[in-house]
Amino acid sequence: LGVPVVQYSGPFAGATLKKPVPTCPGGLVAGTSRATSSSAAPPPPTFSIAGEELPAKSVSRIPTQDARILQFLLHFLSEKGLPQIIVFINGGYVRDLLLGKEPDDLDLSLYLRECPEDITVAGLLEQLPDFAKANPALGIVEV
């Protein structure tokens, strides 16, 4: 498998990072499109496959609640100073979007390779409930 270059414009000082990421079969990369501050509402997520932006028609099929979950997760990673973490949407969800169907099962993977060894999925998940309570404007009331 090749290593595509994914352009990720994130909420990290408005910088655009170009970084190689592993190919994730059927993986869709979620990111954000502009800089935010902790007091501002985060921008809607953006999506790309192998560096190509997902067509608006496909993005429009993403259920509102799923977009809210992705926005919440991306804002969390930004606030924790973890821009190196890439969020992949996997499997049938991507297939359904590309086939013009509304997806019903949001499977996410986090690419932690560029993180220090003490950053783990379990450790990040432990922090999500408190982050949700501290950020009610993000629309996630329970994790």
N, C-alpha and C positions, 0 to 999 in steps of 0.2 A: 504494500500500500504506500502511496505517496504521502508527502507531507505538504498539504496546501498552506498557503499564506492567507490568513484571515485578517481582514482589516477590522479592527475593533475600535470604534469611537466611544470612549467611555466617559464617565463622570469624573475623571481623574485629571483635574486641572485643564480640561478641554483638549488634552493631547490625543492624537491618533496614534495608536500603537500598531505596528505591523509585526506580527510574530508568527513563527511556525507553530502549528498545533498538529497533533496526531489526527489522522483520519479516523473518524468515528462512523462506522457504517450506519447509514441512515441518520446521521447526526446533524442537527440543526443548531447553530450557534446563536445564543441570545446575548444581546448587549444593549447599551443605551446610546442615544444619539447626541447628547450634549451635556455640558457640565451642569452640576447641581450643587446646591449647598444643603446642609442638613435641615434648614428651615424651609426650603423650597420643595414643592411637590416634585418627585422625580419624573423624568420624561418617560414616555411610553417605550417599551422595549423595541429593539430592532432585531431583525433576524437575517442570518446569512447561511448559505450552504456552500462550502468550498470557496469562500470569499465572494460569492455572488449574493446580492440582496434577494431575499425571498419576494416574489411578486406580491403587490398589494392585494390582489385577488385572493391569494393564499393566506396572507396575514389577516384579512378580514374574516376568515373562518375560525380564527382562534377565539374560543369563548372568552368573554369578558373576565370571568373569574380566573382563568388560566393566565391571562395577560396581567392581572393584578398580582397573582402569585409570583410570576416572573419579575415584575417590577419590584415587588417587595424583596425578593432574593437579591436582585442586582443592586438595589439601594443598600441592603444589609452589607454586601461585600464591599461596596464603595465606602461606607461608613467605617468598616473595620480596616480599611487601608489595604485591601487585598485585590488589587487590579489584575494580578497575574492569574487569578482563578477564572477559568473559562467555563461557562455553563452550556452544556449540550442538552438538547431535547432529542430523545431517541425513539427508535422503533416505529410502532404502528401510528403514533401521533404524526410523525413526519409523512409517512405514507398516506394517511388520510388527508392531510393538507394538500399534498401534491395531486391527489386523485379528486380533489374538489369536495371532499366530505368534511363534516365537522368532527374533529377528534374528540375522544371521550376518555382517554387515559394518558395523563401527563407523566412521562418518565423522564427524569433528569439525571444527568451525570455531571460531576464537578471534576475538572482537570486540575489536580493539585501538584503536578510535577515541579512547578517552579516555586513552590512554597517551602518555607522552612519545615523540617520534619515534625515540629510540634503542632502544625496546622493539620487537623484531621476532619473528616466529614462528621464524625461523632462530636468532636469539639465544637464545630460550627453549629450543628443542630442543637446542642445544649444552649446556645446563646440566643436562638431564634425566639423563644417565648418572651424573654425580657425585652428584646428588640421590638417585638410586636406591641407590647404594652407601652413602651416608650414612644412609639410612632403610630398612634391611632389613625393619623391622616392617610396612611398607606392602605387602609381598608382591610387589614388582616387582624381579626380579633382573637383568634386562637390558633396555636401551632401545636 
